């Protein structure tokens, strides 16, 4: 059996949960819960603290993309910090989409009755998931670089 790195990837995918879930040293999250936001990393990723785990863990917002910090995402991050950092929130888990490709928990964050994903999109701090690069002209820099054509 393959060893799982629970320190760096605390959440198991559904397939992993069925196969090795019994080896998890902590409760795997499969349903909604309450938490405190410890840190806002960017416009769609936060760190949470709960009473049922003895460590803080990341959560990726469900359904949205915000700009990367290197691409002007500071405004999105700063707005979200002002809204929820240090606050108690409700996390809604979709059992069919609970862990992302980087092993982070995925959920909807509800603060003071507001869905923070919907609010971020409405205020222009994020776009619906999958629409991040829509309407942008693709970069041709890599395609037409001298290194590509003159090897």
Buried (B, 14 or more C-beta within 10 A) or exposed (E): EEEBEBEEBBBBBBEBBEBBEEEBEEEBBBEBBEBBBBBBBBBBBBBBBBEEBEEBBBBBBBBBBBBEEEEEBEEBBBBBBEBBBEEEBBBBBEEEEBBBEEBBBBBBBBBEEBBBBBBBBEEEBBBEBEEBEEEEEEEEEEEEEEEEEEE
